[in-house]
């Protein structure tokens, strides 16, 4: 199928790029430019959780709790705050459509609204808008908040959300401005040709434009979190360039083998193109595991990332083959490297000798590297979980500084209280029964008290929590309170949302793991024609993912490098942990497919197991390393993010790619496959038949113009797609049976 598609792309090489590029530009122009207005800041909570039900009851009864939207901290050494009162009055008069109410010391002179030294007081601004309109209202008044000579600091839940949103936007701009030029230089070094280096950039650029257009379309029907755009840019750009890198490399290899342009295009599509498609499918299936979780945040990231990966694969097998057909040998035009590729042989390369070295000490390499990866996994035992808050901003960021100061000066007014929504209370005695049970809770900033008056039997009790480490204990204690007859209790607030997200993680993560392992195992069995190789790949991926999570825990929970990278260590968001697991698993499987596919191809051509391992690594080692390096460069652009969660994902990708492209793919995989020997290639007949029907074996049986002659005496045709094995009485390797037939016909 892929070979035929390659021929089709060559035949219509002038039309295919024009149609697809035009479609993507229209998609981006019509929809993609509207993405910013369609994105959401929400989607972190479980829509079916008790905390969400509590929030809905509270909003339906009392309106949105907007008391902590914006907090203005004002210093006055004279302690009279007269100028502050005029400043607040001016804001209310200037923005009547955005400001709902203001609670401040400057109006009420409530002593609770100033600090113990009486030189700092605050005003709490409630905004009128609900949902996404809240952030728009804040941005409308933001400049005026700072337009004063008073020493004002701005904090509050909406101000923190705006700072996080700005950080995301800066990350994307940094990636586009800094990463792309550096990636272009790396591609020029890898290919030594300006034209060849430009090809993966074409795929990367078109993939980003198209995926943003798709994401905008989805945002018109679904809740798409702003975080999704950054992840789409990171994954889409990195994988698209990787796929282009593999396609260009294979096309040049086919030309070097003496093939005509048409045949080279078709074979590139049938080999590298097919691998790209299946690799993208595996990444997509890994990311689709996010749909198991209820949070809209995870679902929106999955939608965007899957669309980016799918579009990258589509462009790689449509636009690139057509461009190859147009360019032909001009793919090497504007060469900046003097040495010839034809002067280098596989056997002389470092990538050929390295797996040979690993296979000579296979047992020691396997035990040593597996032990190292397991040791790196151990810090995950110290992993803790929390929610998104101001600590995800850099310690020196002005909103973060203001929020930290407010929490310190006014601990009783935390903007993230835990709440108990009481419904159906028809008498004061019922409320007293509930109140008596919650008054003894330890770890609160003050005893829980009504934050609202009772309306239609509904009351909201609330209080701040002194230490985030007590969130789980306090929320579960509230959940276990015995409600009076006829009364319903709902635990709400940010602490409850965080605890319920963690509970969902613990409950659903095993199902996600089972789903992505099963789906990728089946796909790899079809690609490799073996059941042993997919099992080995899953184990390698789990080792890489575990080591990566261990390193991330050491950094972001335990604090290694926090001062250097300007972030505050602390609990991880459980949804972000789920996301990084899916990304790391997908990327590790991606490189496994490219590496082992070439080993399988060499084995089908008649090489021994060890020789197939060495040749497969030699063919792909340099490309995988270059692809990983390019992906690391893209991820590093996000590693300088102001947002801790983006640092977490970026460094997670960096560590996973480094481990995967070095010790795992170049050393551990060859060593383990050497120990497995002929068992690598085992599969039941139904897998072999499915593998053959996909066209793998037929293409591999076609002789290469540069293939050397092989000894044919005493060879027999074995069953299955692996046309070649050792005979009992000789060390010679078999060549494909179909090739033998062709040679006999020529003789």
TINU-698528 format. One line per 2 residues: for each residue z, x, y of C-alpha. Coordinates in Angstrom, 2 decimals. Example, Ala and Ser with C-alpha at 12.3 -4.5 7.8 and 13.67 -1.06 7.14 Angstrom:
BEGIN
7.80/12.30/-4.50; 7.14/13.67/-1.06
END
This chain:
BEGIN
0.00/0.00/0.00; 1.00/2.73/2.47
-2.05/4.81/1.59; -4.28/1.81/2.35
-2.41/1.22/5.57; -3.01/4.82/6.56
-6.74/4.34/6.00; -6.63/1.15/8.06
-4.87/2.96/10.93; -7.46/5.71/10.82
-10.35/3.26/10.80; -8.95/1.36/13.80
-7.43/4.38/15.51; -8.66/3.41/18.96
-7.47/-0.19/18.82; -4.06/0.05/17.10
-2.30/2.16/19.79; -3.68/0.05/22.63
-2.56/-3.25/21.10; 0.93/-2.09/20.16
1.63/-0.22/23.40; 0.39/-3.20/25.42
2.61/-5.58/23.40; 5.68/-3.39/23.96
5.02/-3.02/27.69; 4.63/-6.79/28.03
7.82/-7.36/26.02; 9.78/-4.97/28.21
8.21/-6.16/31.47; 8.84/-9.84/30.81
12.22/-9.66/29.08; 13.62/-6.12/29.11
13.96/-5.96/32.90; 16.26/-9.00/32.74
18.64/-7.47/30.21; 21.29/-6.47/32.76
21.74/-10.08/33.90; 22.02/-11.37/30.34
24.61/-8.98/28.94; 28.20/-10.05/28.29
31.56/-8.31/28.64; 33.05/-10.56/26.00
32.85/-10.79/22.23; 35.75/-8.53/21.18
37.82/-11.30/19.60; 37.52/-13.28/16.39
36.27/-16.76/17.41; 38.13/-18.31/14.44
41.46/-16.60/15.09; 44.73/-18.13/16.29
44.63/-16.05/19.49; 41.23/-17.50/20.37
42.54/-21.02/19.69; 45.56/-20.25/21.89
43.32/-19.03/24.72; 41.16/-22.16/24.49
44.16/-24.52/24.55; 45.63/-22.69/27.53
42.35/-22.72/29.45; 41.60/-26.37/28.68
45.10/-27.41/29.78; 45.91/-25.10/32.66
42.62/-23.37/33.47; 41.89/-19.71/32.97
44.84/-17.36/33.37; 43.49/-15.35/36.29
46.75/-13.91/37.58; 45.90/-10.38/36.48
42.21/-10.27/37.50; 42.69/-7.87/40.41
45.84/-5.99/41.37; 46.10/-4.33/44.79
48.79/-1.63/45.05; 49.65/-0.74/48.66
51.89/2.09/49.80; 53.90/1.86/53.05
56.48/4.57/53.81; 57.83/2.36/56.63
58.48/-0.46/54.12; 57.37/-3.27/56.46
53.84/-3.94/55.09; 52.74/-5.78/58.25
49.21/-4.35/58.15; 48.94/-5.26/54.48
49.50/-8.93/55.24; 46.58/-8.99/57.69
44.42/-7.15/55.16; 45.08/-9.76/52.44
44.51/-12.68/54.81; 41.18/-11.17/55.83
40.04/-10.95/52.19; 40.88/-14.62/51.55
38.98/-15.72/54.65; 35.95/-13.53/53.86
35.55/-14.58/50.20; 36.59/-18.23/49.77
33.99/-18.75/47.02; 35.23/-15.83/44.92
39.02/-15.73/45.45; 40.97/-18.58/43.87
44.46/-17.54/44.91; 46.56/-14.53/45.93
50.15/-13.91/44.90; 51.63/-11.11/46.98
54.80/-9.63/48.37; 53.19/-9.64/51.80
53.25/-13.45/51.92; 56.31/-14.40/49.90
58.51/-11.31/50.38; 59.53/-11.80/46.74
61.56/-8.65/45.92; 60.16/-8.61/42.37
56.73/-7.81/43.84; 57.81/-4.45/45.25
59.15/-1.37/43.51; 62.76/-0.15/43.42
62.22/2.19/46.40; 60.56/-0.65/48.39
57.69/1.60/49.45; 55.06/0.12/47.10
54.17/-3.56/46.79; 51.31/-5.42/45.20
49.08/-8.43/45.53; 47.58/-10.22/42.50
44.17/-11.80/43.17; 42.95/-14.57/40.89
39.16/-15.00/40.85; 37.48/-18.38/40.58
34.78/-17.63/38.04; 35.05/-18.05/34.28
33.46/-15.83/31.65; 30.73/-13.58/33.03
31.08/-15.08/36.51; 34.49/-13.39/36.81
32.90/-9.95/36.84; 30.25/-11.10/39.32
32.98/-12.40/41.64; 34.79/-9.06/41.46
31.64/-7.11/42.27; 31.07/-9.36/45.27
34.42/-8.42/46.79; 34.78/-4.87/45.42
33.50/-2.95/48.45; 35.75/-4.91/50.80
38.81/-4.07/48.72; 38.38/-0.42/49.66
37.16/-1.10/53.22; 40.52/-0.47/54.87
42.55/2.42/56.22; 45.51/1.30/54.12
46.35/3.39/51.02; 45.05/0.81/48.50
44.70/1.27/44.76; 42.79/-1.34/42.74
43.80/-2.28/39.18; 43.74/-5.41/37.03
41.90/-6.66/33.95; 38.61/-7.41/35.73
38.66/-4.13/37.65; 39.13/-2.25/34.35
36.26/-4.22/32.77; 34.01/-3.31/35.70
34.91/0.39/35.38; 34.08/0.29/31.67
30.76/-1.41/32.44; 29.86/1.23/35.04
30.71/3.94/32.52; 28.27/2.43/30.01
25.49/2.31/32.61; 26.10/5.97/33.53
25.93/6.95/29.86; 22.49/5.41/29.44
21.18/7.03/32.63; 22.55/10.41/31.53
20.87/10.13/28.14; 17.52/9.22/29.67
17.60/11.92/32.37; 19.28/14.81/30.56
18.64/14.33/26.84; 14.90/13.57/26.88
13.78/16.78/28.66; 15.96/18.91/26.40
14.66/17.12/23.32; 11.12/17.81/24.51
11.88/21.53/24.72; 13.37/21.51/21.22
10.28/19.79/19.84; 8.11/22.39/21.53
10.12/25.13/19.80; 9.87/23.36/16.44
6.14/22.63/16.55; 4.90/25.38/18.84
2.34/22.96/20.28; 2.55/20.76/23.36
0.51/17.95/21.78; 2.50/17.92/18.54
5.79/17.98/20.44; 4.68/15.03/22.54
4.09/12.74/19.53; 7.77/12.04/18.63
8.55/11.48/22.31; 5.91/8.74/22.37
7.67/6.96/19.51; 11.07/7.46/21.12
10.05/6.11/24.51; 8.19/3.09/23.14
11.04/2.34/20.73; 13.59/2.18/23.54
11.42/-0.04/25.73; 10.64/-2.39/22.88
14.20/-2.63/21.56; 15.57/-3.38/25.03
13.02/-6.17/25.31; 14.08/-7.55/21.93
17.74/-7.26/22.89; 17.06/-9.20/26.08
15.36/-11.97/24.09; 18.37/-12.14/21.76
20.72/-12.20/24.76; 19.03/-15.40/25.86
20.32/-17.15/22.73; 23.32/-15.08/21.57
26.28/-13.32/23.14; 25.23/-9.67/23.50
27.92/-7.24/24.61; 27.02/-4.61/27.21
28.10/-1.95/24.74; 25.09/-2.84/22.58
22.65/-1.35/25.10; 24.26/2.09/24.91
24.27/2.06/21.10; 20.63/0.92/21.02
19.65/3.78/23.31; 21.61/6.32/21.29
20.41/5.27/17.83; 16.94/4.12/18.80
16.02/7.26/20.70; 17.49/9.63/18.11
16.00/8.01/15.01; 12.63/7.34/16.61
12.24/11.02/17.47; 13.45/11.98/13.99
10.86/9.74/12.35; 8.13/11.10/14.59
9.23/14.62/13.71; 8.83/13.99/9.97
5.46/12.29/10.41; 4.00/15.07/12.58
5.32/17.75/10.24; 3.75/16.11/7.19
0.42/15.55/8.91; 0.16/19.22/9.86
1.13/20.16/6.32; -1.72/18.03/4.94
-4.18/19.63/7.36; -2.95/23.07/6.34
-3.66/22.12/2.71; -7.34/21.78/3.63
-7.62/17.99/3.77; -9.97/16.13/6.06
-8.39/14.19/8.89; -8.89/10.78/7.28
-7.29/11.82/4.00; -4.51/13.68/5.82
-3.68/10.55/7.84; -3.66/8.36/4.72
-1.51/10.75/2.70; 0.90/11.28/5.58
1.37/7.52/5.86; 1.74/7.17/2.07
4.35/9.93/1.81; 6.28/10.53/5.02
5.42/7.06/6.32; 6.74/5.35/3.22
9.89/7.46/3.34; 10.37/6.57/7.01
10.10/2.85/6.25; 12.57/2.99/3.38
14.90/5.20/5.38; 14.83/2.70/8.25
15.51/-0.09/5.78; 18.60/1.72/4.52
19.89/2.33/8.04; 19.21/-1.33/8.86
21.06/-2.52/5.75; 24.00/-0.27/6.60
24.11/-1.73/10.11; 23.66/-5.28/8.83
27.04/-4.87/7.16; 28.46/-5.51/10.65
27.43/-9.16/10.30; 30.28/-9.60/7.81
32.77/-9.33/10.66; 33.35/-12.28/13.02
33.37/-10.42/16.36; 30.31/-11.12/18.50
30.54/-7.52/19.76; 29.73/-6.15/16.30
27.00/-8.69/15.70; 25.30/-7.89/19.01
25.38/-4.15/18.32; 23.91/-4.81/14.87
21.09/-6.93/16.36; 20.19/-4.29/18.90
20.47/-1.27/16.61; 18.51/-2.87/13.77
15.73/-3.86/16.17; 15.61/-0.29/17.53
15.50/1.29/14.06; 12.92/-1.20/12.78
10.70/-0.70/15.80; 10.96/3.09/15.46
9.74/2.85/11.85; 6.96/0.43/12.78
5.68/2.70/15.53; 5.84/5.70/13.21
3.51/4.11/10.66; 1.15/2.42/13.12
0.81/4.25/16.42; 1.33/7.77/15.07
-1.26/7.58/12.22; -3.78/6.19/14.69
-3.05/9.00/17.14; -3.32/11.52/14.30
-6.75/10.10/13.54; -7.81/10.53/17.16
-6.44/14.06/17.44; -7.25/15.59/14.05
-6.82/19.35/14.30; -6.20/18.97/18.04
-2.62/18.16/17.03; -2.11/21.91/17.50
-3.70/22.00/20.94; -1.98/23.97/23.71
-0.13/26.13/21.23; 2.65/28.29/22.60
3.37/30.14/19.34; 1.16/33.02/18.23
2.16/33.23/14.55; 0.25/31.12/12.05
1.93/28.59/9.78; -0.43/29.55/6.98
0.96/33.08/6.97; 4.35/31.77/5.83
5.04/30.73/2.22; 7.80/28.53/0.84
9.21/31.32/-1.30; 9.67/33.56/1.74
11.60/30.96/3.71; 15.33/30.82/4.22
15.28/27.17/3.16; 13.93/28.16/-0.27
16.39/30.99/-0.87; 19.46/29.05/0.32
19.42/26.35/-2.42; 18.60/29.04/-4.98
21.78/30.82/-3.91; 23.78/27.57/-4.13
22.43/26.89/-7.64; 23.48/30.36/-8.87
27.09/29.53/-7.97; 26.77/25.78/-8.45
30.27/25.12/-9.80; 32.06/27.12/-7.11
29.89/25.64/-4.34; 30.51/22.09/-5.57
34.26/22.48/-5.91; 34.63/24.42/-2.65
32.58/22.11/-0.42; 33.91/18.90/-1.99
37.45/20.24/-1.52; 36.73/21.10/2.12
35.35/17.62/2.85; 38.32/15.95/1.16
40.72/18.15/3.15; 38.97/17.13/6.39
39.48/13.48/5.37; 43.29/13.74/5.17
43.99/13.19/8.93; 42.73/9.59/8.51
46.20/8.86/7.08; 47.47/9.10/10.68
44.90/6.63/12.06; 46.27/3.83/14.23
44.52/0.86/15.81; 44.56/-0.90/19.16
42.32/-2.72/21.60; 40.12/-1.99/24.59
42.12/-1.32/27.75; 42.44/1.08/30.67
43.25/4.02/28.36; 39.57/4.04/27.36
38.85/5.35/30.87; 39.39/9.03/31.82
42.95/9.84/32.99; 41.62/10.73/36.46
39.39/7.67/36.96; 40.65/5.75/40.00
41.00/2.35/38.29; 42.79/3.97/35.35
45.17/5.81/37.71; 45.93/2.56/39.55
46.53/0.62/36.33; 48.83/3.31/34.92
50.82/3.32/38.13; 51.12/-0.47/38.18
52.35/-0.50/34.56; 54.93/2.14/35.43
56.15/0.64/38.71; 56.10/-3.01/37.58
56.61/-3.11/33.80; 57.54/-6.79/33.89
54.09/-7.76/35.19; 51.88/-6.19/32.52
48.37/-7.64/32.58; 48.32/-7.83/28.76
51.27/-10.11/27.86; 51.83/-11.64/24.45
51.83/-15.44/24.60; 53.13/-18.30/22.51
51.28/-21.55/23.19; 53.41/-24.56/22.27
51.65/-27.91/21.76; 52.97/-31.34/20.77
56.45/-30.79/22.22; 57.52/-34.29/23.26
61.11/-33.40/24.16; 62.97/-30.61/25.90
65.02/-30.08/22.74; 61.92/-29.06/20.83
61.09/-26.47/23.50; 64.67/-25.23/23.42
64.43/-24.79/19.62; 61.35/-22.61/20.05
62.85/-20.70/22.97; 66.05/-19.91/21.06
64.00/-18.37/18.25; 61.94/-16.08/20.52
64.70/-14.96/22.90; 66.01/-12.41/20.42
62.69/-10.53/19.99; 63.11/-6.80/20.53
60.57/-4.64/22.36; 59.62/-7.07/25.15
59.73/-6.14/28.83; 61.86/-9.26/29.33
62.69/-12.39/27.29; 59.76/-14.76/26.82
59.79/-17.43/29.51; 57.45/-20.29/30.43
54.52/-19.00/32.49; 53.42/-22.58/33.15
55.01/-25.94/33.56; 54.71/-28.35/30.63
51.55/-30.49/30.72; 50.98/-33.17/28.05
53.42/-31.48/25.69; 51.81/-28.03/26.08
53.75/-25.02/27.34; 52.92/-21.30/27.42
55.67/-18.73/26.89; 54.82/-15.12/27.72
56.23/-11.63/28.14; 54.99/-8.07/28.24
55.45/-5.61/25.35; 57.01/-2.27/26.22
55.32/-0.14/23.56; 51.84/-0.73/22.09
53.14/0.54/18.76; 55.20/-2.68/18.52
52.21/-5.02/18.87; 51.85/-5.71/15.15
55.56/-6.26/14.52; 56.06/-8.60/17.48
52.90/-10.64/16.82; 53.80/-11.13/13.16
57.37/-12.09/14.09; 56.00/-14.73/16.45
53.66/-15.99/13.74; 56.67/-16.52/11.45
58.62/-18.66/13.93; 59.48/-22.07/12.45
57.95/-24.83/14.56; 59.90/-28.09/15.09
58.45/-31.17/13.43; 55.28/-32.31/15.18
54.96/-29.08/17.18; 52.14/-26.52/16.76
52.55/-22.86/17.71; 49.69/-20.45/18.51
50.25/-16.75/19.18; 47.86/-15.51/21.86
47.22/-12.83/24.43; 45.62/-9.40/24.11
48.24/-8.06/21.64; 47.56/-10.94/19.24
43.81/-10.42/19.54; 44.19/-6.73/18.65
46.43/-7.45/15.65; 44.11/-10.15/14.31
41.12/-7.82/14.68; 42.95/-5.27/12.57
43.78/-7.91/9.97; 40.11/-8.89/9.83
39.18/-5.22/9.38; 41.54/-4.81/6.44
40.30/-8.02/4.85; 36.57/-7.58/5.31
36.00/-3.81/5.23; 35.94/-3.63/1.40
33.26/-6.33/1.32; 31.21/-4.45/3.92
31.52/-1.25/1.89; 30.45/-3.03/-1.30
27.48/-4.62/0.47; 26.05/-1.48/2.06
26.60/0.64/-1.05; 24.89/-1.94/-3.27
21.89/-2.52/-1.00; 21.24/1.14/-0.25
21.72/2.04/-3.93; 18.99/-0.43/-4.91
16.61/0.86/-2.23; 17.18/4.48/-3.19
16.59/3.64/-6.85; 13.18/2.27/-5.88
12.39/5.30/-3.72; 13.59/7.93/-6.21
12.80/6.18/-9.49; 16.26/7.17/-10.73
19.75/5.70/-10.98; 21.56/9.03/-11.00
20.17/10.25/-7.66; 21.31/7.15/-5.72
24.80/7.40/-7.24; 24.97/11.04/-6.21
23.73/10.14/-2.71; 26.44/7.48/-2.26
29.16/9.95/-3.24; 27.79/12.56/-0.82
27.67/10.00/1.97; 31.23/8.86/1.33
32.43/12.48/1.46; 30.59/13.04/4.76
31.90/9.79/6.27; 35.48/10.55/5.20
35.39/14.06/6.67; 33.90/12.71/9.90
36.61/10.05/10.26; 39.26/12.68/9.58
37.94/14.91/12.38; 37.71/11.93/14.75
41.30/10.96/13.96; 42.42/14.50/14.74
40.67/14.30/18.10; 41.08/10.77/19.37
44.36/9.72/17.76; 46.25/13.00/17.43
44.79/14.47/20.64; 42.94/17.66/19.64
40.67/18.58/22.58; 41.79/15.65/24.76
42.47/17.87/27.76; 39.14/19.65/27.50
37.16/16.41/27.10; 39.26/14.38/29.58
40.46/11.45/27.50; 43.80/9.99/26.46
44.47/10.03/22.71; 45.67/6.77/21.25
44.94/3.95/18.84; 41.32/3.24/17.91
39.64/-0.11/18.27; 39.12/-1.51/14.78
35.63/-2.89/15.62; 34.52/0.55/16.85
35.80/2.11/13.61; 33.69/-0.36/11.63
30.69/0.50/13.79; 31.00/4.27/13.31
31.34/3.81/9.54; 28.06/1.88/9.48
26.30/4.43/11.70; 27.53/7.50/9.79
26.66/5.94/6.44; 23.18/5.01/7.66
22.43/8.44/9.12; 23.69/10.30/6.04
21.55/8.15/3.78; 18.61/8.68/6.13
18.57/12.46/5.63; 19.27/12.12/1.92
16.09/10.09/1.52; 13.93/12.66/3.32
15.36/15.57/1.35; 15.43/14.08/-2.14
12.04/12.38/-1.74; 10.39/15.80/-1.51
12.35/16.98/-4.53; 11.15/13.96/-6.48
7.61/14.62/-5.31; 7.79/18.22/-6.56
9.24/17.06/-9.86; 6.41/14.57/-10.36
3.96/17.40/-9.79; 5.40/19.21/-12.81
8.04/21.54/-11.38; 11.31/22.18/-13.19
14.47/20.61/-11.83; 15.64/23.81/-10.13
12.20/24.53/-8.71; 11.86/20.95/-7.46
15.23/21.29/-5.73; 14.21/24.56/-4.07
10.76/23.33/-3.02; 12.08/20.00/-1.74
14.68/21.81/0.36; 12.14/24.35/1.58
9.72/21.61/2.68; 12.36/19.58/4.52
15.21/21.98/5.33; 13.82/23.16/8.64
12.70/19.67/9.64; 16.03/18.08/8.71
17.87/20.76/10.67; 15.60/20.24/13.67
15.97/16.46/13.39; 19.76/16.76/13.19
19.78/19.11/16.18; 17.71/16.68/18.22
19.97/13.79/17.23; 23.00/15.91/18.19
21.48/16.60/21.61; 20.97/12.87/22.20
24.51/12.11/20.98; 25.94/14.92/23.12
24.63/13.19/26.24; 26.96/10.31/25.34
29.72/12.75/24.40; 30.26/13.33/28.13
30.81/9.61/28.59; 33.66/8.32/30.75
34.39/5.76/28.01; 36.50/6.85/25.05
34.74/4.53/22.60; 31.38/6.12/23.44
32.88/9.59/23.01; 34.18/8.43/19.64
30.76/7.26/18.47; 28.92/10.25/19.94
31.22/12.84/18.40; 31.26/10.89/15.16
27.49/11.24/14.99; 27.64/14.92/15.98
30.14/15.85/13.27; 28.43/13.72/10.63
25.01/15.20/11.43; 26.34/18.75/11.46
28.10/18.39/8.11; 25.22/16.48/6.58
22.42/18.80/7.67; 24.24/22.00/6.77
26.81/22.21/3.99; 25.97/18.90/2.32
22.15/18.81/2.24; 21.52/22.55/2.04
24.34/23.59/-0.34; 26.21/20.72/-1.99
23.17/18.63/-2.94; 21.31/21.54/-4.63
24.47/22.63/-6.46; 25.29/19.16/-7.80
21.69/18.46/-8.81; 21.55/21.81/-10.61
24.66/20.84/-12.60; 23.16/17.45/-13.46
19.87/19.07/-14.56; 17.57/16.60/-16.38
20.05/13.76/-15.92; 18.95/13.62/-12.26
15.78/11.83/-13.22; 17.15/9.21/-15.62
16.36/5.56/-15.04; 15.86/2.51/-17.28
12.30/1.36/-17.87; 12.43/-1.54/-15.41
13.27/0.90/-12.58; 10.43/3.17/-13.68
7.98/0.26/-13.71; 9.09/-0.92/-10.24
8.81/2.65/-8.99; 5.26/3.00/-10.34
4.13/-0.34/-8.93; 5.16/0.84/-5.46
2.49/3.53/-5.72; 4.67/6.65/-5.78
3.37/8.18/-8.98; -0.32/7.48/-8.40
-0.40/9.34/-5.10; 1.58/12.25/-6.42
-0.83/12.65/-9.33; -3.70/13.37/-6.98
-4.25/17.14/-6.93; -3.79/19.11/-3.75
-6.69/21.32/-2.64; -4.24/24.18/-2.33
-2.44/23.56/-5.64; -2.53/26.52/-8.02
-3.84/26.22/-11.55; -1.20/25.60/-14.25
-0.95/26.39/-17.87; -1.80/23.34/-19.97
-1.36/24.41/-23.56; 1.17/22.47/-25.60
1.86/19.87/-22.94; 2.40/16.22/-23.62
2.65/13.10/-21.47; 6.22/11.82/-21.22
7.21/8.28/-20.34; 8.17/7.17/-16.84
7.04/8.30/-13.43; 8.20/11.89/-13.89
5.06/13.27/-15.47; 6.35/16.63/-16.58
9.29/18.03/-18.54; 10.23/21.09/-20.58
9.10/21.20/-24.16; 11.53/22.26/-26.82
9.79/25.56/-27.58; 8.66/26.84/-24.22
9.91/27.41/-20.71; 6.57/26.34/-19.22
6.53/23.33/-16.94; 4.26/20.33/-17.48
1.75/19.21/-14.87; 0.81/15.59/-14.29
-1.11/14.11/-17.20; -3.71/12.55/-14.91
-4.43/16.00/-13.49; -4.98/17.38/-16.96
-7.49/14.62/-17.68; -9.40/15.46/-14.51
-9.50/19.14/-15.41; -10.74/18.42/-18.93
-13.48/16.20/-17.53; -14.60/19.02/-15.22
-14.70/21.48/-18.13
END
